[in-house]
Amino acid sequence: MHHLSIDQRKIGKPYPPYIIAELSANHNGSLERALASITMAKRKGADAVKIQTYTADTLTIDCDKEDFQIHGGLWDGYKLYDLYKWAETPYEWHKPMFDHARK
């Protein structure tokens, strides 16, 4: 039977599920909120937290053309660039988030 290990925790069919929480853009641009979300995920039993790190510039261009506008839904009227700018998790947050998660 095959398995893998993450930080000495075995993962595979005979072992308990390995739960990964998703931070996504739920931090709303606040490092403090990101840290609180990591704390809550740990309290609720998550074994890890997945983060998405990008900048708006790595995903799209800052453009007012129609192809870069969002129509309908929650983000109606936004440019893709502005949405990604709002949702980005800054690279500078990595160290404080990793340090916090390892506590």
A tleap script that builds the chain and sets N, CA, C and O, in Angstrom:
source leaprc.protein.ff14SB
mol = sequence {
  NMET HIE HIE LEU SER ILE ASP GLN ARG LYS
  ILE GLY LYS PRO TYR PRO PRO TYR ILE ILE
  ALA GLU LEU SER ALA ASN HIE ASN GLY SER
  LEU GLU ARG ALA LEU ALA SER ILE THR MET
  ALA LYS ARG LYS GLY ALA ASP ALA VAL LYS
  ILE GLN THR TYR THR ALA ASP THR LEU THR
  ILE ASP CYS ASP LYS GLU ASP PHE GLN ILE
  HIE GLY GLY LEU TRP ASP GLY TYR LYS LEU
  TYR ASP LEU TYR LYS TRP ALA GLU THR PRO
  TYR GLU TRP HIE LYS PRO MET PHE ASP HIE
  ALA ARG CLYS
}
set mol.1.N position { 0.846 -1.180 0.000 }
set mol.1.CA position { 0.000 0.000 0.000 }
set mol.1.C position { 0.890 1.242 0.000 }
set mol.1.O position { 1.873 1.313 0.738 }
set mol.2.N position { 0.537 2.211 -0.830 }
set mol.2.CA position { 1.326 3.436 -0.947 }
set mol.2.C position { 0.777 4.512 -0.021 }
set mol.2.O position { -0.429 4.623 0.196 }
set mol.3.N position { 1.690 5.291 0.511 }
set mol.3.CA position { 1.295 6.456 1.296 }
set mol.3.C position { 2.394 7.502 1.168 }
set mol.3.O position { 3.488 7.218 0.680 }
set mol.4.N position { 2.093 8.682 1.602 }
set mol.4.CA position { 3.095 9.735 1.660 }
set mol.4.C position { 3.024 10.373 3.030 }
set mol.4.O position { 2.090 10.132 3.795 }
set mol.5.N position { 4.002 11.174 3.329 }
set mol.5.CA position { 4.043 11.836 4.634 }
set mol.5.C position { 4.236 13.333 4.449 }
set mol.5.O position { 4.986 13.776 3.580 }
set mol.6.N position { 3.560 14.084 5.265 }
set mol.6.CA position { 3.748 15.527 5.350 }
set mol.6.C position { 4.077 15.821 6.801 }
set mol.6.O position { 3.263 15.585 7.693 }
set mol.7.N position { 5.274 16.337 7.030 }
set mol.7.CA position { 5.726 16.665 8.383 }
set mol.7.C position { 5.536 15.466 9.323 }
set mol.7.O position { 5.024 15.613 10.433 }
set mol.8.N position { 5.949 14.298 8.869 }
set mol.8.CA position { 5.888 13.037 9.608 }
set mol.8.C position { 4.468 12.511 9.815 }
set mol.8.O position { 4.285 11.534 10.541 }
set mol.9.N position { 3.471 13.123 9.205 }
set mol.9.CA position { 2.085 12.640 9.279 }
set mol.9.C position { 1.820 11.798 8.040 }
set mol.9.O position { 1.882 12.300 6.918 }
set mol.10.N position { 1.525 10.511 8.245 }
set mol.10.CA position { 1.273 9.616 7.126 }
set mol.10.C position { -0.106 9.883 6.535 }
set mol.10.O position { -1.087 10.097 7.249 }
set mol.11.N position { -0.144 9.862 5.212 }
set mol.11.CA position { -1.385 10.112 4.484 }
set mol.11.C position { -1.591 8.962 3.512 }
set mol.11.O position { -0.691 8.609 2.750 }
set mol.12.N position { -2.765 8.391 3.545 }
set mol.12.CA position { -3.081 7.284 2.659 }
set mol.12.C position { -4.326 6.568 3.145 }
set mol.12.O position { -4.947 6.972 4.128 }
set mol.13.N position { -4.681 5.514 2.455 }
set mol.13.CA position { -5.928 4.808 2.723 }
set mol.13.C position { -6.111 4.362 4.176 }
set mol.13.O position { -7.208 4.534 4.709 }
set mol.14.N position { -5.112 3.806 4.840 }
set mol.14.CA position { -5.374 3.329 6.200 }
set mol.14.C position { -5.314 4.417 7.281 }
set mol.14.O position { -5.509 4.128 8.461 }
set mol.15.N position { -5.047 5.656 6.884 }
set mol.15.CA position { -4.849 6.727 7.866 }
set mol.15.C position { -6.027 7.694 7.874 }
set mol.15.O position { -6.784 7.756 6.906 }
set mol.16.N position { -6.185 8.448 8.960 }
set mol.16.CA position { -7.272 9.437 9.012 }
set mol.16.C position { -7.113 10.486 7.904 }
set mol.16.O position { -6.002 10.717 7.428 }
set mol.17.N position { -8.207 11.114 7.496 }
set mol.17.CA position { -8.131 12.137 6.447 }
set mol.17.C position { -7.199 13.283 6.851 }
set mol.17.O position { -7.102 13.646 8.024 }
set mol.18.N position { -6.536 13.824 5.874 }
set mol.18.CA position { -5.685 15.001 6.059 }
set mol.18.C position { -6.505 16.183 5.555 }
set mol.18.O position { -6.788 16.284 4.361 }
set mol.19.N position { -6.883 17.067 6.457 }
set mol.19.CA position { -7.799 18.164 6.133 }
set mol.19.C position { -7.008 19.420 5.785 }
set mol.19.O position { -6.152 19.861 6.552 }
set mol.20.N position { -7.305 19.990 4.617 }
set mol.20.CA position { -6.646 21.218 4.166 }
set mol.20.C position { -7.695 22.316 4.047 }
set mol.20.O position { -8.628 22.210 3.251 }
set mol.21.N position { -7.535 23.370 4.842 }
set mol.21.CA position { -8.431 24.532 4.774 }
set mol.21.C position { -7.948 25.460 3.661 }
set mol.21.O position { -6.759 25.492 3.342 }
set mol.22.N position { -8.863 26.202 3.084 }
set mol.22.CA position { -8.563 27.134 1.991 }
set mol.22.C position { -8.705 28.559 2.489 }
set mol.22.O position { -9.792 28.964 2.900 }
set mol.23.N position { -7.618 29.330 2.459 }
set mol.23.CA position { -7.688 30.731 2.879 }
set mol.23.C position { -8.279 31.600 1.782 }
set mol.23.O position { -9.108 32.468 2.056 }
set mol.24.N position { -7.861 31.375 0.545 }
set mol.24.CA position { -8.338 32.142 -0.602 }
set mol.24.C position { -8.226 33.633 -0.315 }
set mol.24.O position { -7.217 34.073 0.238 }
set mol.25.N position { -9.239 34.423 -0.678 }
set mol.25.CA position { -9.217 35.874 -0.432 }
set mol.25.C position { -10.044 36.230 0.792 }
set mol.25.O position { -10.433 37.386 0.961 }
set mol.26.N position { -10.316 35.253 1.644 }
set mol.26.CA position { -11.149 35.496 2.821 }
set mol.26.C position { -10.502 36.428 3.835 }
set mol.26.O position { -11.130 36.794 4.828 }
set mol.27.N position { -9.263 36.813 3.597 }
set mol.27.CA position { -8.577 37.758 4.485 }
set mol.27.C position { -9.031 39.197 4.241 }
set mol.27.O position { -8.793 40.073 5.073 }
set mol.28.N position { -9.686 39.444 3.103 }
set mol.28.CA position { -10.165 40.792 2.761 }
set mol.28.C position { -9.072 41.851 2.867 }
set mol.28.O position { -9.341 42.988 3.253 }
set mol.29.N position { -7.852 41.481 2.527 }
set mol.29.CA position { -6.749 42.434 2.528 }
set mol.29.C position { -6.126 42.694 3.884 }
set mol.29.O position { -5.348 43.636 4.034 }
set mol.30.N position { -6.453 41.873 4.883 }
set mol.30.CA position { -5.966 42.089 6.244 }
set mol.30.C position { -5.110 40.906 6.705 }
set mol.30.O position { -5.593 39.775 6.768 }
set mol.31.N position { -3.851 41.167 7.023 }
set mol.31.CA position { -2.986 40.114 7.558 }
set mol.31.C position { -3.544 39.582 8.868 }
set mol.31.O position { -3.501 38.377 9.115 }
set mol.32.N position { -4.064 40.459 9.703 }
set mol.32.CA position { -4.631 40.021 10.984 }
set mol.32.C position { -5.781 39.044 10.765 }
set mol.32.O position { -5.911 38.057 11.490 }
set mol.33.N position { -6.606 39.317 9.772 }
set mol.33.CA position { -7.722 38.415 9.468 }
set mol.33.C position { -7.197 37.080 8.927 }
set mol.33.O position { -7.741 36.021 9.239 }
set mol.34.N position { -6.147 37.140 8.123 }
set mol.34.CA position { -5.541 35.904 7.610 }
set mol.34.C position { -5.018 35.050 8.756 }
set mol.34.O position { -5.226 33.837 8.779 }
set mol.35.N position { -4.338 35.684 9.708 }
set mol.35.CA position { -3.812 34.950 10.863 }
set mol.35.C position { -4.941 34.371 11.709 }
set mol.35.O position { -4.846 33.241 12.187 }
set mol.36.N position { -6.004 35.141 11.894 }
set mol.36.CA position { -7.163 34.651 12.656 }
set mol.36.C position { -7.812 33.467 11.939 }
set mol.36.O position { -8.260 32.523 12.590 }
set mol.37.N position { -7.865 33.506 10.613 }
set mol.37.CA position { -8.439 32.396 9.845 }
set mol.37.C position { -7.594 31.135 9.994 }
set mol.37.O position { -8.128 30.030 10.088 }
set mol.38.N position { -6.280 31.303 10.016 }
set mol.38.CA position { -5.386 30.160 10.223 }
set mol.38.C position { -5.620 29.559 11.608 }
set mol.38.O position { -5.685 28.339 11.757 }
set mol.39.N position { -5.745 30.416 12.615 }
set mol.39.CA position { -6.023 29.950 13.977 }
set mol.39.C position { -7.337 29.175 14.019 }
set mol.39.O position { -7.403 28.097 14.610 }
set mol.40.N position { -8.374 29.715 13.401 }
set mol.40.CA position { -9.686 29.059 13.412 }
set mol.40.C position { -9.639 27.729 12.665 }
set mol.40.O position { -10.235 26.749 13.110 }
set mol.41.N position { -8.943 27.687 11.546 }
set mol.41.CA position { -8.829 26.431 10.801 }
set mol.41.C position { -8.173 25.358 11.668 }
set mol.41.O position { -8.602 24.204 11.675 }
set mol.42.N position { -7.142 25.746 12.389 }
set mol.42.CA position { -6.459 24.796 13.273 }
set mol.42.C position { -7.392 24.326 14.385 }
set mol.42.O position { -7.446 23.136 14.697 }
set mol.43.N position { -8.125 25.266 14.981 }
set mol.43.CA position { -9.078 24.900 16.050 }
set mol.43.C position { -10.146 23.937 15.556 }
set mol.43.O position { -10.606 23.074 16.304 }
set mol.44.N position { -10.537 24.085 14.301 }
set mol.44.CA position { -11.598 23.245 13.739 }
set mol.44.C position { -11.077 21.932 13.167 }
set mol.44.O position { -11.842 21.150 12.604 }
set mol.45.N position { -9.776 21.691 13.311 }
set mol.45.CA position { -9.237 20.390 12.939 }
set mol.45.C position { -8.462 20.324 11.639 }
set mol.45.O position { -8.071 19.235 11.219 }
set mol.46.N position { -8.229 21.446 10.993 }
set mol.46.CA position { -7.459 21.415 9.748 }
set mol.46.C position { -6.008 21.051 10.039 }
set mol.46.O position { -5.427 21.486 11.034 }
set mol.47.N position { -5.446 20.256 9.163 }
set mol.47.CA position { -4.044 19.869 9.278 }
set mol.47.C position { -3.126 20.837 8.534 }
set mol.47.O position { -1.933 20.918 8.827 }
set mol.48.N position { -3.683 21.562 7.581 }
set mol.48.CA position { -2.905 22.495 6.766 }
set mol.48.C position { -3.838 23.587 6.247 }
set mol.48.O position { -5.061 23.451 6.276 }
set mol.49.N position { -3.235 24.659 5.778 }
set mol.49.CA position { -3.986 25.755 5.154 }
set mol.49.C position { -3.360 26.023 3.794 }
set mol.49.O position { -2.149 26.209 3.681 }
set mol.50.N position { -4.191 26.041 2.775 }
set mol.50.CA position { -3.733 26.344 1.417 }
set mol.50.C position { -3.891 27.837 1.179 }
set mol.50.O position { -4.944 28.412 1.454 }
set mol.51.N position { -2.845 28.453 0.671 }
set mol.51.CA position { -2.933 29.865 0.316 }
set mol.51.C position { -2.673 30.017 -1.178 }
set mol.51.O position { -1.957 29.221 -1.785 }
set mol.52.N position { -3.261 31.039 -1.748 }
set mol.52.CA position { -3.018 31.379 -3.142 }
set mol.52.C position { -2.238 32.683 -3.154 }
set mol.52.O position { -2.736 33.713 -2.701 }
set mol.53.N position { -1.036 32.640 -3.664 }
set mol.53.CA position { -0.232 33.848 -3.700 }
set mol.53.C position { -0.022 34.262 -5.144 }
set mol.53.O position { 0.510 33.509 -5.959 }
set mol.54.N position { -0.447 35.458 -5.434 }
set mol.54.CA position { -0.282 36.039 -6.765 }
set mol.54.C position { -0.430 37.540 -6.605 }
set mol.54.O position { -0.847 38.028 -5.555 }
set mol.55.N position { -0.092 38.248 -7.635 }
set mol.55.CA position { -0.420 39.670 -7.700 }
set mol.55.C position { -1.292 39.859 -8.930 }
set mol.55.O position { -1.272 39.039 -9.848 }
set mol.56.N position { -2.039 40.919 -8.942 }
set mol.56.CA position { -2.882 41.201 -10.104 }
set mol.56.C position { -2.035 41.239 -11.375 }
set mol.56.O position { -2.475 40.789 -12.433 }
set mol.57.N position { -0.830 41.774 -11.268 }
set mol.57.CA position { 0.054 41.890 -12.433 }
set mol.57.C position { 0.499 40.542 -12.985 }
set mol.57.O position { 0.866 40.456 -14.157 }
set mol.58.N position { 0.478 39.488 -12.176 }
set mol.58.CA position { 0.877 38.167 -12.669 }
set mol.58.C position { -0.280 37.426 -13.331 }
set mol.58.O position { -0.072 36.380 -13.947 }
set mol.59.N position { -1.497 37.957 -13.212 }
set mol.59.CA position { -2.672 37.281 -13.761 }
set mol.59.C position { -3.305 37.984 -14.949 }
set mol.59.O position { -3.871 37.334 -15.828 }
set mol.60.N position { -3.213 39.298 -14.983 }
set mol.60.CA position { -3.903 40.047 -16.028 }
set mol.60.C position { -3.215 41.394 -16.202 }
set mol.60.O position { -2.187 41.662 -15.579 }
set mol.61.N position { -3.786 42.232 -17.045 }
set mol.61.CA position { -3.273 43.590 -17.217 }
set mol.61.C position { -4.328 44.571 -16.732 }
set mol.61.O position { -5.516 44.251 -16.693 }
set mol.62.N position { -3.893 45.748 -16.369 }
set mol.62.CA position { -4.812 46.800 -15.922 }
set mol.62.C position { -5.371 47.476 -17.167 }
set mol.62.O position { -4.751 48.378 -17.731 }
set mol.63.N position { -6.552 47.027 -17.589 }
set mol.63.CA position { -7.105 47.438 -18.879 }
set mol.63.C position { -8.600 47.712 -18.750 }
set mol.63.O position { -9.319 46.966 -18.084 }
set mol.64.N position { -9.057 48.773 -19.382 }
set mol.64.CA position { -10.475 49.135 -19.350 }
set mol.64.C position { -11.280 48.524 -20.494 }
set mol.64.O position { -12.487 48.750 -20.574 }
set mol.65.N position { -10.650 47.764 -21.373 }
set mol.65.CA position { -11.365 47.175 -22.509 }
set mol.65.C position { -12.404 46.165 -22.026 }
set mol.65.O position { -12.300 45.601 -20.936 }
set mol.66.N position { -13.396 45.963 -22.866 }
set mol.66.CA position { -14.543 45.103 -22.546 }
set mol.66.C position { -14.139 43.698 -22.095 }
set mol.66.O position { -14.741 43.149 -21.172 }
set mol.67.N position { -13.135 43.121 -22.731 }
set mol.67.CA position { -12.708 41.759 -22.385 }
set mol.67.C position { -12.179 41.644 -20.960 }
set mol.67.O position { -12.041 40.540 -20.434 }
set mol.68.N position { -11.888 42.768 -20.344 }
set mol.68.CA position { -11.320 42.767 -18.996 }
set mol.68.C position { -12.318 43.265 -17.946 }
set mol.68.O position { -11.943 43.546 -16.808 }
set mol.69.N position { -13.580 43.372 -18.334 }
set mol.69.CA position { -14.654 43.805 -17.440 }
set mol.69.C position { -15.460 42.587 -16.991 }
set mol.69.O position { -15.619 41.627 -17.744 }
set mol.70.N position { -15.960 42.634 -15.777 }
set mol.70.CA position { -16.806 41.560 -15.252 }
set mol.70.C position { -18.255 42.003 -15.379 }
set mol.70.O position { -18.607 43.121 -15.004 }
set mol.71.N position { -19.086 41.124 -15.908 }
set mol.71.CA position { -20.506 41.430 -16.083 }
set mol.71.C position { -21.341 40.396 -15.337 }
set mol.71.O position { -21.190 39.191 -15.540 }
set mol.72.N position { -22.213 40.882 -14.480 }
set mol.72.CA position { -23.089 40.000 -13.728 }
set mol.72.C position { -22.435 39.485 -12.461 }
set mol.72.O position { -21.214 39.522 -12.304 }
set mol.73.N position { -23.265 39.013 -11.579 }
set mol.73.CA position { -22.771 38.420 -10.349 }
set mol.73.C position { -22.257 39.434 -9.348 }
set mol.73.O position { -22.435 40.642 -9.507 }
set mol.74.N position { -21.628 38.925 -8.331 }
set mol.74.CA position { -21.141 39.724 -7.214 }
set mol.74.C position { -20.145 40.800 -7.627 }
set mol.74.O position { -20.102 41.867 -7.016 }
set mol.75.N position { -19.348 40.535 -8.651 }
set mol.75.CA position { -18.275 41.455 -9.053 }
set mol.75.C position { -18.649 42.292 -10.271 }
set mol.75.O position { -17.772 42.860 -10.922 }
set mol.76.N position { -19.921 42.373 -10.583 }
set mol.76.CA position { -20.397 43.149 -11.734 }
set mol.76.C position { -19.837 44.573 -11.702 }
set mol.76.O position { -19.910 45.259 -10.683 }
set mol.77.N position { -19.285 44.998 -12.823 }
set mol.77.CA position { -18.754 46.348 -12.931 }
set mol.77.C position { -17.279 46.470 -12.595 }
set mol.77.O position { -16.670 47.504 -12.873 }
set mol.78.N position { -16.694 45.446 -12.009 }
set mol.78.CA position { -15.266 45.473 -11.685 }
set mol.78.C position { -14.439 45.119 -12.924 }
set mol.78.O position { -14.902 44.415 -13.821 }
set mol.79.N position { -13.219 45.621 -12.947 }
set mol.79.CA position { -12.233 45.133 -13.908 }
set mol.79.C position { -11.572 43.906 -13.276 }
set mol.79.O position { -11.445 43.819 -12.055 }
set mol.80.N position { -11.160 42.970 -14.112 }
set mol.80.CA position { -10.451 41.797 -13.592 }
set mol.80.C position { -9.257 42.214 -12.743 }
set mol.80.O position { -9.013 41.640 -11.682 }
set mol.81.N position { -8.519 43.203 -13.207 }
set mol.81.CA position { -7.333 43.655 -12.483 }
set mol.81.C position { -7.699 44.108 -11.076 }
set mol.81.O position { -7.023 43.746 -10.113 }
set mol.82.N position { -8.760 44.895 -10.949 }
set mol.82.CA position { -9.157 45.410 -9.637 }
set mol.82.C position { -9.608 44.290 -8.704 }
set mol.82.O position { -9.324 44.324 -7.507 }
set mol.83.N position { -10.307 43.305 -9.250 }
set mol.83.CA position { -10.725 42.160 -8.441 }
set mol.83.C position { -9.503 41.394 -7.927 }
set mol.83.O position { -9.418 41.083 -6.739 }
set mol.84.N position { -8.573 41.096 -8.811 }
set mol.84.CA position { -7.373 40.367 -8.397 }
set mol.84.C position { -6.518 41.191 -7.447 }
set mol.84.O position { -5.890 40.637 -6.545 }
set mol.85.N position { -6.486 42.489 -7.633 }
set mol.85.CA position { -5.732 43.366 -6.734 }
set mol.85.C position { -6.328 43.300 -5.331 }
set mol.85.O position { -5.599 43.227 -4.342 }
set mol.86.N position { -7.658 43.326 -5.251 }
set mol.86.CA position { -8.349 43.254 -3.958 }
set mol.86.C position { -8.095 41.910 -3.274 }
set mol.86.O position { -7.933 41.847 -2.055 }
set mol.87.N position { -8.062 40.838 -4.065 }
set mol.87.CA position { -8.005 39.482 -3.507 }
set mol.87.C position { -6.590 38.969 -3.265 }
set mol.87.O position { -6.422 37.931 -2.624 }
set mol.88.N position { -5.580 39.657 -3.755 }
set mol.88.CA position { -4.231 39.097 -3.670 }
set mol.88.C position { -3.748 38.943 -2.230 }
set mol.88.O position { -4.084 39.725 -1.341 }
set mol.89.N position { -2.945 37.899 -2.043 }
set mol.89.CA position { -2.276 37.655 -0.767 }
set mol.89.C position { -0.818 38.055 -0.976 }
set mol.89.O position { -0.093 37.371 -1.698 }
set mol.90.N position { -0.382 39.134 -0.366 }
set mol.90.CA position { 0.974 39.628 -0.625 }
set mol.90.C position { 2.061 38.622 -0.237 }
set mol.90.O position { 1.943 37.912 0.762 }
set mol.91.N position { 3.097 38.578 -1.030 }
set mol.91.CA position { 4.235 37.699 -0.746 }
set mol.91.C position { 4.822 37.993 0.632 }
set mol.91.O position { 5.311 37.087 1.306 }
set mol.92.N position { 4.776 39.236 1.043 }
set mol.92.CA position { 5.335 39.637 2.340 }
set mol.92.C position { 4.604 38.991 3.515 }
set mol.92.O position { 5.126 38.976 4.630 }
set mol.93.N position { 3.423 38.466 3.287 }
set mol.93.CA position { 2.662 37.805 4.348 }
set mol.93.C position { 3.127 36.371 4.589 }
set mol.93.O position { 2.792 35.789 5.621 }
set mol.94.N position { 3.885 35.790 3.669 }
set mol.94.CA position { 4.262 34.381 3.801 }
set mol.94.C position { 4.893 34.078 5.151 }
set mol.94.O position { 4.412 33.210 5.879 }
set mol.95.N position { 5.957 34.778 5.490 }
set mol.95.CA position { 6.673 34.461 6.730 }
set mol.95.C position { 5.770 34.571 7.947 }
set mol.95.O position { 5.720 33.625 8.732 }
set mol.96.N position { 5.037 35.694 8.153 }
set mol.96.CA position { 4.184 35.738 9.345 }
set mol.96.C position { 3.090 34.663 9.339 }
set mol.96.O position { 2.745 34.134 10.395 }
set mol.97.N position { 2.547 34.336 8.173 }
set mol.97.CA position { 1.514 33.292 8.125 }
set mol.97.C position { 2.115 31.922 8.416 }
set mol.97.O position { 1.536 31.145 9.176 }
set mol.98.N position { 3.264 31.614 7.826 }
set mol.98.CA position { 3.897 30.316 8.070 }
set mol.98.C position { 4.306 30.187 9.531 }
set mol.98.O position { 4.083 29.148 10.153 }
set mol.99.N position { 4.903 31.237 10.077 }
set mol.99.CA position { 5.300 31.212 11.493 }
set mol.99.C position { 4.085 30.997 12.390 }
set mol.99.O position { 4.142 30.220 13.344 }
set mol.100.N position { 2.999 31.678 12.088 }
set mol.100.CA position { 1.771 31.558 12.882 }
set mol.100.C position { 1.201 30.136 12.779 }
set mol.100.O position { 0.781 29.560 13.781 }
set mol.101.N position { 1.191 29.585 11.584 }
set mol.101.CA position { 0.633 28.242 11.378 }
set mol.101.C position { 1.446 27.174 12.108 }
set mol.101.O position { 0.897 26.158 12.535 }
set mol.102.N position { 2.725 27.398 12.249 }
set mol.102.CA position { 3.599 26.399 12.887 }
set mol.102.C position { 3.556 26.441 14.404 }
set mol.102.O position { 4.118 25.561 15.056 }
set mol.103.N position { 2.906 27.437 14.981 }
set mol.103.CA position { 2.826 27.537 16.453 }
set mol.103.C position { 2.018 26.401 17.029 }
set mol.103.O position { 1.844 26.321 18.245 }
savepdb mol mol.pdb
quit
